[in-house]
Amino acid sequence: MKETIMTKYQAVLFDLDGTLLDTLADIAGALNRALGKNGFPGRSIIDCRAFIGDGARTLISRALPKDVATDETIDQCLSDFRQDYARNWNLTTRSYPQVPELLHALSGRGVRFSILSNKPHEFTIKCVEKFLPDWPFEAVFGQREKVPLKPDPSAALEIARQMNVRPAAFLFVGDSPVDMKTGFNAGMDAVGVSWGFTDRERLSEKHDGVIVSRPLEILDLI
């Protein structure tokens, strides 16, 4: 029997990469192999960490030398990146420490949750099915055709309607300024996490709200 606890929020909307899953090495590996295949230098893991968050096309655009980042070159590198990532998306990816315990605790309290990512939808689904199969995510959305990327609130509000939960009853949890802005744009409270792809200092420059350093701290906000 689930424990009944009064909560401030009825639902949590999570980002994926850098929030629930550490996908950095697999993304960086696929990116650098795609760049190398097209004759361009690879980027450091630190660079890749800073490039992630605004979708795969923007990732490629940021990684390419500025003087060659034409639409044609971006398209080719993006195609190669997608093909490589499709083969190598699960080599080192894993959930962050305390994430399983957090999801178990939320589920036990009757707090519902979903995922909204700027990662391509097909890979978002694969990652959740592989690394987070034990928890009842009600919606799992990645980048979908004709749906604006975060920080546009359209997809977040679509999830709220699908779950039949008011936006104000959501806590939006993410690791980037894009996530914080998405929550604000959707009318959801947002909490930043410092263990992901954006360091605490940079995140705090863009977000004057709560920032947590460990997943289980989120329970105190709920």
N, C-alpha and C positions, 0 to 999 in steps of 0.2 A: 504494500500500500504506500502511495506517495505521501510524503510529508506535506501538510498544508501550512503554508507560511504566507502572511500578507506581504506583498511586494509592491514596490513603487512602479515597476515596469511589468507589462504583460508579455513583452517579447524583446528579443535581442536580435539585431541585424549585424552579422559579422562580415567584415572583409575576409579574404582568404589568405593570399600571399603576404607574408610578413605579420600576420595576425594569428591565424590558426596553424598554418603550415610554413615551415622554413623551406622554401622552394628555390632559394637564391642560387645554389651551386648548379642545379640542373638547368635553370634559365640561362645563367651565364655561360655554361658549357655549350648549349645549343646556339646561343648568340654568337659566341666566338668562332664556332665551327662554320656558321653561316657567313660571317665576315671573312674568314680565311678562305673559304671556297670561292669568294668573289674578289679576292686579292686585296682585302683591306686588313689592317692590323687589328688584333684583338684588344679587348678592354679589360682593365683590372676588375677584380671582384668588387672593389670599392666603387668604381665607376658604375658597374652594372647595378649595384644596390641603389644608387642614386637615380638611375634611369627608369627603374620599374615603377609602375603605378598608374600610368595613363594609357594602358593598352599596348598591344604588341607592335602596332605600326609606329607609335611614338617611341617605343623602346628602340626600334631599328633606326629611326631618324636621329635620335640622340647619340647612338653609338657610332654612326658613320661620320667620317670626316666632313666638316661642313661644306667644303667645296665640291663634294660629289653626291650630296644627299638630294638627288633629283627624284621625282616620282618614280621613274623607271628603275633606278637603282634600289630605291626603298622597296618597291614591289618585288624585285628579284630576291633581295636579301630576306624579305619577309616570308616569301614562299619557301626559301631554303631553311629558314629558322623554324617554320611550322613543321616541315617535314622531319627535321632533325629532332625537334622537341617531341614529336609524336612517337619517336623511337626511344627517346632517352629521358622522358619526363619523370621517371620514378627511380632514378639511380641513387640519389642521396636525399631526396625529399622526405621529410618526417614532420610530425606534429611537434610543436614547441612543448617543453616541459610544463606541466600543470594544465595543459589544454584538455586532456581527457578528464581530469578531475573536475575542471570547471564545467564541462558539458554534462557530466554525470550529476553534479550538484544542481545545475539549472533545471535539468529534466526532473530531478527529484523534488524540486520546489514548484513544479508545474509551470515554469517559465518557458515559453515557446521560442524557437529560434530558426533563423534562416541565414542564407549567405548571399551576398552581392559582391561580385568581383569584376574588375576590368580585364581579367584574363579571358581569352577566347572561351566561349561557352563549353565547347566540347572538352577542353582540357580541365575546365572547372569541374565538370561532372566527373571526369575520370579521377581527378585528385580526391574528390570527396568520397567516391565509391571505394577507392583504394585505401586511403589513409584515415577516413572518418566514417567508417561504415556502421558504427554501433550506436549512432545518435539520430534522433528523429528530426532532421532538418525538414521544415515544411516547404521551403522553396530554395532552390539552388540556381542562381542566375549568374552567368558570365557575360562577356561581350556578345551581344546578339545583333544580327543584321537589322538595321533601321531603328534600333533602340539606342539613344544617346548614352555615351559613357558617363560614369561619375566624373565630375561632381553634379551633373544634371540629375535632378531628383526623380526623373520619370520611373526608372526601374525600382527605386526604393519605394515609391508610392504604389507601384503595381504590386509589390510584395505585400504592402500594408493592406491593400484591398483584398488580395488573395487570402490573407490570413484573417481578414475581418477584424483588424486591430487598428485603432486610431494612431496616426503617426506620433502624436504626443505621448503615447504609451510605449514607444520603442526606445531602447538604448542602442545607438549605433556605435559599434566598436571597430576601430581601424588603426592602422599604423602610420597613416600619411596625412598631410594637409588636405589632399583630395578627399579622403574619407571624412575628415572633420567638416569640410565645406558641404559634402553631400548630406550629412546629417542635418546641418543647419538649413540647407535648401529644402529638405523634406519636412522640416518641422519636428525633427527628432533630436533628443539630447545626444550628444556625442562624447565619447571618452577615447582619448588617445592611448596607445600602448607603445612603450619604449623599447620592447625587445625585437622589433621588426626591422624594416628597411629604412626607417627614418630615425635618426638619433634624437634623443630627448630635447637637446638644445634647439635643433631646427624645427622640431614639431611644436615646441612651446612658443616659437616666434610667430607661428601661424594660428595657434590654438591657445586661447586663454582660459580654457576649461580644465577639467580633470585629466591628468595623465597618470597611468598606472605602470608599474614596473614588473608586475607578476600577474599572470592570468587570474589567480584566485582572489586578487584584490577586487576584481569586478563584482564578486559576490557582496561586498560591503556596499556597493552602489545600488544593487538590486534591492 
